[in-house]
């Protein structure tokens, strides 16, 4: 491309035209998958948060469009007991786990409630250093923070 052609190209469409005109392919910029940490401590919000998570996954085009972590501590952990009788809650939770939503139970809350991992719905991992520590770590790693 000679100088006059380059100047015309820049005036007509900027650097993108130059790249395209030079035969180099335009690389599509890959967007990173958003990572969002949900903070759940209030028992009465557990079902609401499962709905938020469902809407979040669906709104991002499915489980591959977003990475979600839920850190549960305090009274909210009671909602996730395996011996809970709420079948709808268990089904909604199980589907989210199958879709890759990571659920973390605070070790300190588990100890205080005398709960083991087997006492919780399948799909939980233990936040060994505590729920609030894990939330701070996730935020320092660039995760967005939501507390519905």
HUFENTA-V858626 format. One record per pair of residues at least 24 apart in sequence whose ideal C-beta (glycine too) atoms are under 10 Angstrom apart, sorted by the first residue. I is the first residue (numbers start at 1). J is the second residue. D is the distance in whole Angstrom. If there is no record, write none. Layout:
BEGIN
i->[I,I]
j->[J,J]
d->[D,D]
END
This chain:
BEGIN
i->[31,32,32,33,33,33,33,33,34,34,34,34,34,34,34,34,35,35,35,35,35,35,35,35,35,36,36,36,36,36,36,36,36,36,36,36,37,37,37,37,37,37,37,37,37,37,37,37,37,37,37,37,37,37,37,38,38,38,38,38,38,38,38,38,38,38,38,38,38,39,39,39,39,39,39,39,39,39,39,39,39,39,39,39,40,40,40,40,40,40,40,40,40,40,40,40,40,40,40,40,41,41,41,41,41,41,41,41,41,41,41,41,42,42,42,42,42,42,43,43,43,43,43,43,44,44,44,45,45,45,45,45,46,46,46,46,46,46,46,46,46,46,46,46,47,47,47,47,47,47,48,49,49,49,49,49,50,50,50,50,50,50,50,50,50,51,51,52,52,53,53,53,53,53,53,53,53,53,54,54,54,54,54,56,56,56,57,57,57,57,57,58,62,62,63,63,63,63,63,64,64,66,66,66,66,67,67,67,67,68,68,68,68,68,68,68,68,69,69,69,69,69,69,69,69,69,69,70,70,70,70,70,70,70,70,70,71,71,71,71,71,71,71,71,71,71,71,71,71,71,71,71,72,72,72,72,72,72,72,72,72,72,73,73,73,73,73,73,73,73,73,73,73,73,73,73,74,74,74,74,74,74,74,75,75,76,76,76,76,77,77,77,77,77,77,77,77,77,77,77,78,78,78,79,79,80,80,80,80,80,80,80,81,81,81,81,81,82,82,82,82,82,82,82,82,83,83,83,84,84,89,90,90,93,93,93,93,94,94,94,96,97,97,97,97,98,103,104,104,104,104,104,105,106,106,106,106,106,106,107,107,107,108,108]
j->[65,67,142,60,64,65,66,67,60,65,66,67,68,142,143,144,66,67,68,69,138,141,142,143,144,60,66,67,68,69,70,138,143,144,145,146,67,68,69,70,71,102,104,134,135,136,137,138,139,141,143,144,145,146,147,68,69,70,71,72,101,103,135,143,144,145,146,147,148,69,70,71,72,73,76,131,132,134,135,138,145,146,147,148,70,71,72,73,74,75,76,77,79,80,103,104,131,146,147,148,71,72,73,74,75,76,77,106,109,131,132,147,74,75,76,79,147,148,74,75,76,77,78,79,75,76,79,75,76,79,147,148,70,72,75,76,77,78,79,80,84,86,89,93,79,86,88,89,92,93,148,76,79,146,147,148,79,88,89,91,92,93,95,96,101,92,148,146,148,92,93,95,96,99,101,103,146,148,92,95,96,99,101,96,101,146,95,96,99,100,101,99,99,100,96,98,99,100,101,99,100,99,100,101,144,100,101,102,143,96,99,100,101,102,103,143,146,101,102,103,104,125,127,134,135,138,143,96,97,101,102,103,104,105,124,146,102,103,104,105,106,127,130,131,132,133,134,135,137,138,145,147,103,104,105,106,109,110,120,124,127,131,104,105,106,107,108,109,110,112,127,130,131,132,134,135,106,108,109,112,113,131,132,109,113,105,106,109,131,105,106,109,110,112,113,115,119,120,124,131,109,113,115,120,121,105,115,119,120,121,123,124,113,115,119,120,121,115,117,118,119,120,121,122,124,119,120,121,120,121,121,121,122,121,122,123,124,121,122,123,123,121,122,123,124,123,127,128,131,134,135,138,131,130,131,132,133,134,135,131,133,134,132,133]
d->[10,10,9,8,7,7,6,6,7,8,5,7,9,10,9,7,8,5,8,8,8,8,7,5,7,9,7,7,5,7,9,9,6,5,8,6,10,8,5,8,6,9,9,8,6,10,9,4,7,9,4,7,5,7,9,7,7,4,7,9,9,9,9,10,10,8,5,7,7,10,8,6,9,8,9,8,8,10,6,10,7,7,4,8,6,7,5,8,9,10,5,9,9,9,9,10,9,10,8,8,9,8,6,4,7,5,9,9,9,8,9,8,8,7,6,10,9,9,8,4,5,8,6,6,9,9,9,10,7,9,9,6,10,8,9,5,9,8,4,7,10,10,7,9,7,8,9,6,8,10,6,8,9,9,9,5,9,10,7,10,5,6,9,7,9,8,9,8,5,9,9,10,5,9,6,10,10,9,7,8,7,9,9,10,9,9,9,7,6,9,7,10,8,10,9,9,4,5,8,9,8,10,9,9,10,7,9,8,8,8,9,8,5,7,9,10,9,8,4,8,6,10,10,8,9,6,7,8,10,6,7,5,7,10,9,10,9,8,5,8,7,6,9,5,8,10,5,5,10,8,10,10,7,7,6,7,8,10,9,8,9,7,9,8,3,9,7,5,9,10,8,7,3,7,9,9,8,9,6,9,10,8,10,9,9,10,10,9,10,6,7,5,7,9,7,7,10,7,9,9,9,7,9,10,9,7,9,9,5,5,9,7,9,7,6,6,8,10,10,7,6,6,5,8,10,7,10,10,10,8,9,6,10,6,9,7,10,7,8,7,8,8,7,3,9,8,10,10,7,6,9,9,8,6,3,8,9,8,10,8,9,10,9,9]
END
